Amino acid sequence: MKFFVDTADVNDIRELNDLGLLDGVTTNPSLILKSGRKIADVTKEICDIVAGPVSAEVTATEYTEMMAQAKVLAKIADNICIKVPLTLDGLRACKAIRSDGRLVNVTLCFSANQALLAAKAGASFISPFVGRLDDIGQPGMELIADIRLIYDNYDFPTEILVASVRSPIHILESAKIGADVVTAPPSVIWQMFKHPLTEAGLASFLKDWTATGQKIA
C-alpha cells in the first residue's frame, strides 16, 4: 500500500520522506491556509521534496474555471496531480485533464456510486473520506470495501486513496481491505511506530547491555 501524507507542512514532509516512507502528498485549501504560504510557493517546495504525486486542488466549482486553474497548477511541477471535487463539473474536468496525460485525484467521495462514476471518468485516484462518514454514524471502512469490490469486478485502474484518516486503525483496515493508497496527517503516521511492548523491550535490553559493561564501538 502506498503512503501519502496529508499536509502542506514542508518540515513534516521532509522528515517522513527522509525515512523513505512517502509515496506522495495530498493538500487541500484548508491545509494551504494552515501553512500560511502562497499555494504556488509551498506546492513547488513540496514537489521538490517528494518524487511521487502531489495533489493540488482547484477551488473553482464551474468546469471552465476548473480547467483554467488546472493549467496554472500543472505548471508548478511535473509531479502535480490535479485534485477536483466529485461533482458533474469536476468529473467533466477529470476526463478532460486525464486526456492531456495529467494525473487527477477526485476528492470528497462519500458513496460507492460516486466512486463508480469517477472511475468511468478516468480518475487516477478516488478519495473516499472515511473519517467524515464515521462522524455521521456511517461506517467509513464499509465504503472502502464496496469500492474495492466494484473496481475489482471491472478491472478499473483508478486507485483507491483512503482519505480523512483519523487513526492508525483506519490505515490497518484499509490495508486489510486492499486499498491502493492511504493519506494521513503526520501525527497519525507517527502513531503507527508506537507500541508499549516495543518501548518496554528496548528499555530492558538497554539496561541489560549497560550491565555487561561492554561497548560495540
Secondary structure, DSSP 8 states (H G I E B T S, - for coil): -EEEEE---HHHHHHHHHTT--SEEE--HHHHHHHTS-HHHHHHHHHHH-SS-EEEE----SHHHHHHHHHHHHTT-TTEEEEEESSHHHHHHHHHHHHTT--EEEEEE-SHHHHHHHHHTT-SEEEEBHHHHHHTT--HHHHHHHHHHHHHHHT---EEEEBS--SHHHHHHHHHHT-SEEEE-HHHHHHTT--HHHHHHHHHHHHHHHHHT----
